[in-house]
Structures are given as C-alpha cells and as structure tokens.
C-alpha cells in the first residue's frame, strides 16, 4: 500500500527550479530580472589571461645584459615591458631604445638590436666630454699652441674644447725653442693646468770694432752698434760690420742656443777706391796687376793706399800703361786715349781706277799704299760694271802686306748681275753686319758625351763619336742685347733679384729658340746670304742645310769647340779636370751671387752677381769666350734624352721634336755636374740665363 510521505527538501528545491524555469509571467505583467554572473568569475578570467600573457612574454623574451662604461653610468630602457633582473633586462626581439648617462660624458640615447639569442650582452661606452688646458708660460710671452701638428690657439689663455685622450702639443714662440711633449687630456670638462719654462733660441754675441762705432747686422738687419752684446738666433747667421770709409766685415757664424760667443775686437780695413775707366776707342781689354778685369767702359773697386799697375790694350792700338793709387771710399775717373798701331798695306787693283773703301769709308783710288791700324778692317773694292770685291784684312806691325785684286766684269757672273766676289778670310775671321766677330774652324773628329763610369755623369750624356767635315764659323762671343736690338729694338732681357740683365754689353736672354732663329735669318739677309731657316709667319718650318747663312751651332759643333783643344786631351771643365774652379775661369754662381742664389760656390769669386758683359773672361784654347758660364746657349738640335751616334758627318740632330738642346753652364750654376762641357739640358721657353751665339757654314 502506497504511503504518502513528505517530499524531501531536495525534491522540493528541484521542483522549484523547474517551476521557475517553466514559469511564464502573466500577460501584461512586468518582466522579472535575469540572474548576473558572479564577479569572481570575471576576476578569475582576467587573472588567467594575465598569467597566460606573462607566461607567453617570459617564453618569447630574451635576457639582455647591458654593460656601460663608466661603471657609474645610469641605464634606462625606454621600453615596456622590460623587467630588470640584476644587470639583465627581459626584452623581446627588435630595436629597443636605451638611455645611458654619466656626469662628464656624452649621453647615449639610441637603439640596440635585440637578437633571437636567449642570452645576450650589449656594451655601451660613453665618450668623455672635451677638456681644457690652462697653460702658464715663463717668461710670459705670446705663443701659439699646436695640437697634433695643427695650429690650435694663441697663448696665453685657456685652451678649450680639447678632445679627451693623448695628444702631442707644441708651444711655439718667437726667439724661443719649441716646447714639445705628449700629454693626456682628462676631458670631462676638467681644466688641467700646465706650467712651462721656454728655453731661449738665441745666444749672446759680444763684438767690438776698430774704428767704432760700426753698424752690426745679422742676416742683413741692423741690430746695434759696436761695442755691443746682441741676441742672435741659433743656426748659421751672417754677421756684418759697416763703418763709413771702411770695407764691410762679414763672417758666417754657427750659433748654438744658450752658448755665448765673444768675437772680440774686429779691425776694419779701409774701403776700396772706385775707378771709373773709359777709353778711346771703347771695348779695350783692361788688366790690373797682371789680372784681366774686363773691357772699357769699366767700373771697378781697388784696394786703397797701394800702387796698382794698369794696362789697357786693344787690337790695332798701342798699349797704355799707368801706375795709380786710389783713395779710400772715393771715386776716380780715368780716360785712356789709345794711339793707333799702324802697319803698311799696298793695294794693286785692276782696273786701276776702281774705288777703295776701308770700313765703309772711301779712301780714293784703289791702287795705293795705306798705313792702317793693326786691327781687322773691312775692305771693299768697287767700280761700275764690275762685281764688287769684299774681304777682311788685318795689318800686322812690321809686316808689309801686298794685295793684288782683279775685279770681274758683271757679265762674267753666272746670273748676269753684279754680286760680291767670294769672301776671302785672312787669318780665318769675318765680321757680321751686326758687328759680331766669327772665327773659321775646319772641324775634325771628336767624342761627345761621357763614359758610363765618369764622375758627375748624367743619364742623357750618351758617349758618341762625330765627324765635322764642313768648315764652319762660330762667333767669338755670345750675342749681346745691343746686337739683338738692331733686329728687335723693343726687346728687354729684364732683371733678376733687382740686378739688370738688360745692359747693352750683356748677353741677350729671355728669348725663345725661335727668336734666335729669326735673328739668324735677319742677319743672313743683311749680309746678302741665303737663309738657313725656312720661316713663315714667325714659325720655323724647316732648314736649308746647304745654306751658308747664319744659324745656331749644332750640339756637335758646340761641344767640339768648347771641350776639345787644338791638341791634347779634352778636359771636363774649362779650368781642368778637378772641382771646384780655380782662378777666374768664367762667370758662375759665386760668393758675389750667394745672397740671391740658393746654392753658390763658397770659395770662388768672379765679381759678377748675374750675367757679365760678354768676353769679360779669358777665351778658351780655341779663342772662344764664355763657352761655360755667363749664359747657357741654345743650339740647333732638337733634344732627345738618349742621342745616338750618326753615321753621317756634320750631324744636325733629330728632324723633329718638342724642345731644343741647351749647352753650357750659366751664371746660375755652381755644381760640378752642370759646369762640365758634356752637360746637356733642354728647354721649350726662354730663360733669364739662356742666350745664344752664331754659327754658319763656310761653304
């Protein structure tokens, strides 16, 4: 039998839920509220999400060590999240910004690249800020601070902005030795103090003179008057004493810093007297006490208070001798009147009524006997209908010469025109239209250049044999400014270091090779000769080797005439085979030119700072002047560095080229290499020490 029992509490509760679920609100009634999720569930969800994210970050992040220098620097990672564990930060891969700072250092604010390595380290070194130097000098002079070889700042004063680290410093001050040292600059804005004592770069020089007071010059600058103690900078110094009426005393001293020098009392010599010597006629040779000193007009200084033997000579005139004594520091003017030295020449001409001209002046009937000065004269015999006869004649004292001259009728000439008869050349000389004297040479064999083992040899001096078969003339002297201005009146040779190169008797310079060729052709036309150079519009297009017109010497002719004597062995230098030069053998860079040249012969004095009047020194054994020294000379040949021997006689050099050969040393030369006859040079332009002399074939 079924019994009714009390429903249990659980059953009742379940029913209640069912009822509630199936409950429907009455129509038109208000809705009942929904039940809410508890807050605990939301919190737990968030917690688990955060835990999951943290686990994901830990798994994907990298351990990044950051090491900064200096150790005191602060490190800030401007990324999130970037938890720090000691000196390591957890950061994910990629560019991460880091800031590192320390007092006295340049801050670092930049990115580091985090790689996929699980553990990695990055070092960041900060650069120290610049520092300063406070330099105190003793003595307190103005100076300049040089830093690592560069001019940095003036002293005294604070030198700022010096990069930290090791530096080479130099302290430079006038008249003091340069201070040099390695120094470590701390930087970080710190001011370091440096106290230095500068050592003087001079020495005290004590000097007195008799007589005094005399001006004392050091390297040309007046520094006091004797007696005096002067501070002279270290090094080779030229010390000079000047007193009116006395010769300048000069000595080169090697001054060592801080080492005093006592020169003592210098006895000055009385100044030379000055002689201004002229002659009638001019260009007479002058010797004083047996030494050749040049040609008139001549200005020269001679020792005062002693007797000098003066002799003036010129070909065709009687020599004049005189003893003279000059007063100290005073000028003496002297004119020597030379008397002609006469000799007799008899002229016998056919036809007998022909006209005779001597040196361009008519002397009447050509058949006569004349007394003429014993120098070279130009002789002309002419008559209408006959070919004019011209030659040079030199009378000789004590020798009576006789000339028989027969004129040819004009129609006997191959062209039917009146032409000068072939030039006769007594004694092998002729004179050009411009006045140059030329000497005839028959040539011969010679060896040019230098052997491989010869001292002072240059690589371009290939040794080679040549044969000069055609007789040729060479001018005794270099062409002068006066002679060149007959062709080009506006030419000026200029000056060098305030010394004139433009005097009429000096060799013409500052002309190109082409200028020299133009002059040669002008002179050929003036003397009725065929031109050697073929020139059009001022440009040399070629040559006529068969011409007997004027030209430049060939290199072979020049070296043969300079180096090879009429007999015996050729020498290296004009004065022999040893160096340096002896006597007064030529015009080179000597003690007179030492103040204007970088290099000069310390023991040689020719008396000229720059170019001398041509022919101022004795001729060589062939009678030619200034083959070495005075000015270098253009020659005909084009230049090649390695000339070869030519099988053909009378070599003219290469047919083409860019530059021409230059032979002979000049007044600028002082080395043994350049003063040799075999020295070869080249040039494309004119120079202040480069001129030329004339040549021409005799047939």
Residue, then its C-alpha position, 0 to 999 in steps of 0.5 A: x500500500x502506497x504511503x504518502x510521505x513528505x517530499x524531501x527538501x531536495x525534491x522540493x528545491x528541484x521542483x522549484x527550479x523547474x517551476x521557475x524555469x517553466x514559469x511564464x509571467x502573466x500577460x501584461x505583467x512586468x518582466x522579472x530580472x535575469x540572474x548576473x554572473x558572479x564577479x569572481x568569475x570575471x576576476x578569475x578570467x582576467x587573472x588567467x589571461x594575465x598569467x597566460x600573457x606573462x607566461x607567453x612574454x617570459x617564453x618569447x623574451x630574451x635576457x639582455x645584459x647591458x654593460x656601460x662604461x663608466x661603471x657609474x653610468x645610469x641605464x634606462x630602457x625606454x621600453x615596456x615591458x622590460x623587467x630588470x633582473x640584476x644587470x639583465x633586462x627581459x626584452x623581446x626581439x627588435x630595436x629597443x631604445x636605451x638611455x645611458x648617462x654619466x656626469x662628464x660624458x656624452x649621453x647615449x640615447x639610441x637603439x640596440x638590436x635585440x637578437x633571437x639569442x636567449x642570452x645576450x650582452x650589449x656594451x655601451x661606452x660613453x665618450x668623455x666630454x672635451x677638456x681644457x688646458x690652462x697653460x702658464x708660460x715663463x717668461x710670459x710671452x705670446x705663443x701659439x699652441x699646436x695640437x697634433x701638428x695643427x695650429x690650435x690657439x694663441x697663448x696665453x689663455x685657456x685652451x678649450x674644447x680639447x678632445x679627451x685622450x693623448x695628444x702631442x702639443x707644441x708651444x711655439x714662440x718667437x726667439x724661443x725653442x719649441x716646447x714639445x711633449x705628449x700629454x693626456x687630456x682628462x676631458x670631462x670638462x676638467x681644466x688641467x693646468x700646465x706650467x712651462x719654462x721656454x728655453x731661449x733660441x738665441x745666444x749672446x754675441x759680444x763684438x767690438x770694432x776698430x774704428x767704432x762705432x760700426x753698424x752690426x747686422x745679422x742676416x742683413x738687419x741692423x741690430x746695434x752698434x759696436x761695442x755691443x752684446x746682441x741676441x742672435x738666433x741659433x743656426x748659421x747667421x751672417x754677421x756684418x760690420x759697416x763703418x763709413x770709409x771702411x770695407x764691410x766685415x762679414x763672417x758666417x757664424x754657427x750659433x748654438x742656443x744658450x752658448x755665448x760667443x765673444x768675437x772680440x775686437x774686429x779691425x776694419x780695413x779701409x774701403x776700396x777706391x772706385x775707378x771709373x775707366x773709359x777709353x778711346x776707342x771703347x771695348x779695350x781689354x783692361x788688366x790690373x796687376x797682371x789680372x784681366x778685369x774686363x773691357x772699357x767702359x769699366x767700373x771697378x773697386x781697388x784696394x786703397x793706399x797701394x800702387x796698382x799697375x794698369x794696362x789697357x790694350x786693344x787690337x790695332x792700338x798701342x798699349x797704355x800703361x799707368x801706375x795709380x793709387x786710389x783713395x779710400x771710399x772715393x771715386x776716380x775717373x780715368x780716360x785712356x786715349x789709345x794711339x793707333x798701331x799702324x802697319x803698311x798695306x799696298x793695294x794693286x787693283x785692276x782696273x786701276x781706277x776702281x774705288x777703295x773703301x776701308x770700313x765703309x769709308x772711301x779712301x780714293x783710288x784703289x791702287x795705293x799704299x795705306x798705313x792702317x791700324x793693326x786691327x781687322x778692317x773691312x775692305x771693299x773694292x768697287x767700280x761700275x760694271x764690275x762685281x764688287x770685291x769684299x774681304x777682311x784684312x788685318x795689318x800686322x806691325x812690321x809686316x808689309x802686306x801686298x794685295x793684288x785684286x782683279x775685279x770681274x766684269x758683271x757679265x762674267x757672273x753666272x746670273x748676269x748681275x753684279x754680286x760680291x766676289x767670294x769672301x776671302x778670310x785672312x787669318x780665318x775671321x769675318x765680321x757680321x753686319x751686326x758687328x759680331x766677330x766669327x772665327x773659321x774652324x775646319x772641324x775634325x773628329x771628336x767624342x761627345x758625351x761621357x763614359x758610363x763610369x765618369x764622375x758627375x755623369x748624367x743619364x742623357x750624356x750618351x758617349x758618341x763619336x762625330x765627324x765635322x767635315x764642313x768648315x764652319x764659323x762660330x762667333x767669338x762671343x755670345x750675342x749681346x742685347x745691343x746686337x739683338x736690338x738692331x733686329x728687335x729694338x723693343x726687346x728687354x732681357x729684364x732683371x733678376x733679384x733687382x740686378x739688370x740683365x738688360x745692359x747693352x754689353x750683356x748677353x741677350x736672354x729671355x728669348x725663345x729658340x725661335x727668336x734666335x732663329x729669326x735673328x739668324x735669318x735677319x742677319x743672313x739677309x743683311x749680309x746678302x746670304x741665303x737663309x738657313x731657316x725656312x720661316x713663315x709667319x714667325x714659325x720655323x718650318x724647316x732648314x736649308x742645310x746647304x745654306x751658308x747663312x747664319x744659324x745656331x751651332x749644332x750640339x756637335x759643333x758646340x761641344x767640339x769647340x768648347x771641350x776639345x783643344x787644338x791638341x791634347x786631351x779634352x778636359x771636363x771643365x774649362x779650368x781642368x779636370x778637378x772641382x771646384x774652379x780655380x782662378x777666374x775661369x768664367x762667370x758662375x754662381x759665386x760668393x758675389x751671387x750667394x745672397x740671391x742664389x740658393x746654392x753658390x760656390x763658397x770659395x770662388x769669386x768672379x765679381x759678377x752677381x748675374x750675367x757679365x758683359x760678354x768676353x769679360x773672361x779669358x777665351x778658351x784654347x780655341x779663342x772662344x769666350x764664355x763657352x761655360x758660364x755667363x749664359x747657357x746657349x741654345x743650339x740647333x738640335x732638337x733634344x732627345x734624352x738618349x742621342x745616338x751616334x750618326x753615321x753621317x758627318x756634320x750631324x744636325x740632330x733629330x728632324x723633329x721634336x718638342x724642345x731644343x738642346x741647351x749647352x753650357x753652364x750659366x751664371x746660375x750654376x755652381x755644381x760640378x755636374x752642370x759646369x762640365x762641357x758634356x752637360x746637356x739640358x733642354x728647354x721649350x721657353x726662354x730663360x733669364x740665363x739662356x742666350x745664344x751665339x752664331x754659327x754658319x757654314x763656310x761653304 
